[in-house]
Amino acid sequence: MITYCTATSGDIPDITTLLDEAHLPKAGLEAHVLNFILALDGEQVVGCAGLEVHQDCGLLRSVVVAPGYRTHGIGAKLTEGIIELAQQKNLTSLSLLTETAQNYFPRFGFVPVPRSELPAALEASEELRGACPDTATAMMLRLE
Ligand SMILES: CC(C)(COP(=O)(O)OP(=O)(O)OC[C@H]1O[C@@H](n2cnc3c(N)ncnc32)[C@H](O)[C@@H]1OP(=O)(O)O)[C@@H](O)C(=O)NCCC(=O)NCCS
C-alpha cells in the first residue's frame, strides 16, 4: 500500500536519488523541501513532487515516481496533492517546466504557455533561472 506524507530535511538524500535517476534538477531542493510530498511503500520513498512558493505564485517541480511504481496513479496523487497545497496557500497560479511530460500535465488542467508569460515572481526560482534547460515546455494552471 502506498502512503503519502510531507517531506522533512531528513528526506533530502532519498529525494536526491529519485531526481538523479530521472535526470531532474536538484537546484533549490533544500530551500523548498518542506513543501514536498512523498509517496512511500513502507518506509521506502518511491515518489515525490514539490511546490516552490514565490510571492503568490507556485512552481510545481520534481514530480517523479520510481520506475517500478509507475502507471498506478501515484504521479496523479502527488500532482493533485501539490495543487491542493497551492490552493490552501491561496496561490493565484501553479506553473511548471518539463522536458519529458508535457503530455502528462494537461489532465490536471495545465496548459502550455510561452515561457515569457510565466509569472515574473517565478524568476526567483533557481530551477527556472537555469537549472532547467531553455528547451523545456512551460505550463500553467490558474487557481483564481
Ligand atoms: C511523469 C510521471 C511522474 C508519471 O507518474 P505515474 O505514477 O506513472 O503516472 P500516473 O499513474 O498518475 O498516470 C499514468 C498515465 O500517465 C501517462 N504518462 C506517464 N508518464 C507520461 C509522460 N511522461 N508523458 C505523457 N504521459 C505520461 C501514462 O501513459 C498513463 O496514461 P493512461 O492514464 O492513459 O494509462 C512518471 O512517469 C515519472 O516519474 N517520469 C519521469 C520523471 C518526469 O518526467 N517527471 C516530470 C517532469 S517534472
The ligand as an SDF file (V2000), in Angstrom:
LIG
                    3D

 48 50  0  0  0  0  0  0  0  0999 V2000
    5.5490   11.5220  -15.2380 C   0  0  0  0  0  0  0  0  0  0  0  0
    5.4480   10.5530  -14.0510 C   0  0  0  0  0  0  0  0  0  0  0  0
    5.6410   11.3190  -12.7520 C   0  0  0  0  0  0  0  0  0  0  0  0
    4.0320    9.9390  -14.0620 C   0  0  0  0  0  0  0  0  0  0  0  0
    3.8650    9.1550  -12.9040 O   0  0  0  0  0  0  0  0  0  0  0  0
    2.9150    7.8560  -12.8920 P   0  0  0  0  0  0  0  0  0  0  0  0
    2.6730    7.4970  -11.4720 O   0  0  0  0  0  0  0  0  0  0  0  0
    3.4570    6.8110  -13.7870 O   0  0  0  0  0  0  0  0  0  0  0  0
    1.5950    8.4690  -13.5710 O   0  0  0  0  0  0  0  0  0  0  0  0
    0.0650    8.0740  -13.3070 P   0  0  0  0  0  0  0  0  0  0  0  0
   -0.0330    6.6620  -12.8850 O   0  0  0  0  0  0  0  0  0  0  0  0
   -0.5530    9.1300  -12.4840 O   0  0  0  0  0  0  0  0  0  0  0  0
   -0.5220    8.2470  -14.7850 O   0  0  0  0  0  0  0  0  0  0  0  0
   -0.2900    7.2730  -15.7590 C   0  0  0  0  0  0  0  0  0  0  0  0
   -0.7330    7.8200  -17.0830 C   0  0  0  0  0  0  0  0  0  0  0  0
    0.1290    8.8950  -17.4590 O   0  0  0  0  0  0  0  0  0  0  0  0
    0.7870    8.5850  -18.6770 C   0  0  0  0  0  0  0  0  0  0  0  0
    2.1470    9.1090  -18.6030 N   0  0  0  0  0  0  0  0  0  0  0  0
    3.1050    8.7540  -17.7400 C   0  0  0  0  0  0  0  0  0  0  0  0
    4.2200    9.4610  -17.9680 N   0  0  0  0  0  0  0  0  0  0  0  0
    3.9510   10.2620  -19.0190 C   0  0  0  0  0  0  0  0  0  0  0  0
    4.7190   11.2220  -19.7290 C   0  0  0  0  0  0  0  0  0  0  0  0
    5.9970   11.4770  -19.4380 N   0  0  0  0  0  0  0  0  0  0  0  0
    4.1250   11.8990  -20.7450 N   0  0  0  0  0  0  0  0  0  0  0  0
    2.8320   11.6280  -21.0780 C   0  0  0  0  0  0  0  0  0  0  0  0
    2.0630   10.7290  -20.4220 N   0  0  0  0  0  0  0  0  0  0  0  0
    2.6250   10.0530  -19.4080 C   0  0  0  0  0  0  0  0  0  0  0  0
    0.7530    7.0730  -18.7540 C   0  0  0  0  0  0  0  0  0  0  0  0
    0.8850    6.6400  -20.0900 O   0  0  0  0  0  0  0  0  0  0  0  0
   -0.6080    6.7760  -18.1760 C   0  0  0  0  0  0  0  0  0  0  0  0
   -1.5920    7.0590  -19.1550 O   0  0  0  0  0  0  0  0  0  0  0  0
   -3.1110    6.4590  -19.0580 P   0  0  0  0  0  0  0  0  0  0  0  0
   -3.7560    7.0680  -17.8490 O   0  0  0  0  0  0  0  0  0  0  0  0
   -3.7330    6.9370  -20.3360 O   0  0  0  0  0  0  0  0  0  0  0  0
   -2.9390    4.9800  -18.9490 O   0  0  0  0  0  0  0  0  0  0  0  0
    6.4480    9.3850  -14.1540 C   0  0  0  0  0  0  0  0  0  0  0  0
    6.3170    8.7730  -15.4230 O   0  0  0  0  0  0  0  0  0  0  0  0
    7.9000    9.8240  -13.9760 C   0  0  0  0  0  0  0  0  0  0  0  0
    8.4040    9.8330  -12.8720 O   0  0  0  0  0  0  0  0  0  0  0  0
    8.5910   10.1740  -15.0900 N   0  0  0  0  0  0  0  0  0  0  0  0
    9.9950   10.5830  -15.0250 C   0  0  0  0  0  0  0  0  0  0  0  0
   10.1510   11.9500  -14.4080 C   0  0  0  0  0  0  0  0  0  0  0  0
    9.4100   13.0210  -15.1690 C   0  0  0  0  0  0  0  0  0  0  0  0
    9.4330   13.0680  -16.3960 O   0  0  0  0  0  0  0  0  0  0  0  0
    8.7510   13.9310  -14.3960 N   0  0  0  0  0  0  0  0  0  0  0  0
    8.0220   15.0440  -14.9500 C   0  0  0  0  0  0  0  0  0  0  0  0
    8.9030   16.2270  -15.0940 C   0  0  0  0  0  0  0  0  0  0  0  0
    8.6090   17.4340  -13.8570 S   0  0  0  0  0  0  0  0  0  0  0  0
  1  2  1  0
  2  3  1  0
  2  4  1  0
  2 36  1  0
  4  5  1  0
  5  6  1  0
  6  7  2  0
  6  8  1  0
  6  9  1  0
  9 10  1  0
 10 11  2  0
 10 12  1  0
 10 13  1  0
 13 14  1  0
 14 15  1  0
 15 16  1  0
 15 30  1  0
 16 17  1  0
 17 18  1  0
 17 28  1  0
 18 19  1  0
 18 27  1  0
 19 20  2  0
 20 21  1  0
 21 22  1  0
 21 27  2  0
 22 23  1  0
 22 24  2  0
 24 25  1  0
 25 26  2  0
 26 27  1  0
 28 29  1  0
 28 30  1  0
 30 31  1  0
 31 32  1  0
 32 33  2  0
 32 34  1  0
 32 35  1  0
 36 37  1  0
 36 38  1  0
 38 39  2  0
 38 40  1  0
 40 41  1  0
 41 42  1  0
 42 43  1  0
 43 44  2  0
 43 45  1  0
 45 46  1  0
 46 47  1  0
 47 48  1  0
M  END
$$$$
